[in-house]
Amino acid sequence: MKTLKFKHEFAKEILEGRKTTTWRLFDDKDLTIGDELELLDRDSGESIGKAVIADLLNKKIKDLTVEELNNHGYDNVDAMIMSHKGYYGGKVDFETDVKILTFKLL
């Protein structure tokens, strides 16, 4: 089973059903629709549940819509890039591929 890690603040949102999407860059897990996932709290390492990928969309960062950015807490692409450089390092730019995953808790 594949795993996805989330910041602690997002774990609560997931369990309350308010967060059902996530972005992943540089997908080293080959995530696809139908994959079952174990969702982990990145801070504690604890499992917060299991889910299945219900939908998946691939885009370049430069092609993200204002709505997609706003739904993930970003005002613009530059803010998103700066935030994700904290996770992935300096290799994040406008041409970076983003997997937008929609998941359903099991």
RANORRA-V477917 format. One line per field, one symbol per residue. phi: phi as a letter, one per 20 degrees, with the letter a starting at -180 (. if undefined). burial: + if it has 24 or more other C-alpha atoms within 12 Angstrom, else -. A space follows every 50 residues. Layout:
# RANORRA-V477917
phi=???
burial=???
This chain:
# RANORRA-V477917
phi=.fccdcggfegffffemedccbdcdlfedlfcgnfecdedfffdnffdqd bcfebbcdbegfefegfffffdndebffffffffffednfeebfeffced ddccfe
burial=--++++---++--++----+++++++----++--+-+++++------+++ +++--+++--+--+---++--+----+--++--+-------+++-+-+++ +++++-
